Amino acid sequence: GTSNQDVMMPVVSTLVLGRSFIIINNSTGNIILNSSGGNQIVILSTNTRIEITCVLVTGTTDASWDIGNYLAKDINAASAASLADADKLGWYQTSTGLLKNITWANIKAALATYFAIPATTAANDMQVGDGAGAWIKKTLAEFVAIFRAGEGNKLGYCHVHRNASNQTGATGGAVNKILFTTETADDSSWFDNGANSRYTPQVAGMYMVILSVRAANNGDSMQPQIYKNGSSETTGAYMSSGAGTGQQYSQLIGVVSMNGSTDYIEGWVYLPATITTINGEIAGTYMKIFKM
């Protein structure tokens, strides 16, 4: 039928403890299952069935009955792999007292929507969650940038040098900016080599800077210096006399706080009077930086 139907369970005088009944709803309407005293036990929606057991033989309320198995009538008893789209799964909805059912086709559609990952459009594309329950496509370069944002100590590592080419035309008796020409590593693309020769990290934090310089002495020594935003932040060792006239290697290590947006780091060196060349040896003049 198409109408809702009321079904009453047996009266007290006929109850047997532990006896079960299977009730099947073949109609398109609901079956309202009541105790003999008129208390609603459950509502069976269309195409569902229930197994209900007597647990109390002295009462007339719904407390006399226990709902055991509540399944859709057409449930496939085989494994999920053999379920057909038209097969139904059922459940008991405690908030409404209703038996519900859903087809396997609808379950698959719901799962496909919930776990939907859009197709990529190019080689190495990846899908990442947007934090709001959806997926968004990212290129490999974009994904690497996201990964590096939380990479920790290796974030922003760079190693620059002059590739064995001397820097000439410097000013003796003054501080000179070292123009690094070659990047051995620049993981986050934060170093601008050449004329700018500055490192501008885009993540705030503390950065370790290793600056090495090779240049000649002339009585006094050359002196490496780490600059932040155009001013000396950390200076290396300096000898005002007795340094001789030979080539010297000098290293400086400093820790610099960066705001992650506009702060920048440069390598500078004080050259003694008449010294106008910074040696370009790869192992002699270089700068290495990484986030701590």
Beta strands, then each sheet from edge to edge (+ up, - down):
strand 1: 5-8
strand 2: 20-25
strand 3: 31-34
strand 4: 40-44
strand 5: 48-54
strand 6: 65-72
strand 7: 88-93
strand 8: 98-103
strand 9: 126-129
strand 10: 135-138
strand 11: 158-161
strand 12: 174-177
strand 13: 182-186
strand 14: 191-192
strand 15: 198-199
strand 16: 205-216
strand 17: 223-228
strand 18: 231-235
strand 19: 247-258
strand 20: 265-271
strand 21: 286-291
sheet 1: 1+ 3+ 4- 8- 7+
sheet 2: 2+ 5- 6+
sheet 3: 9+ 10-
sheet 4: 13+ 11- 21+ 16- 19+
sheet 5: 12+ 20- 17+ 18-
sheet 6: 14+ 15-
end
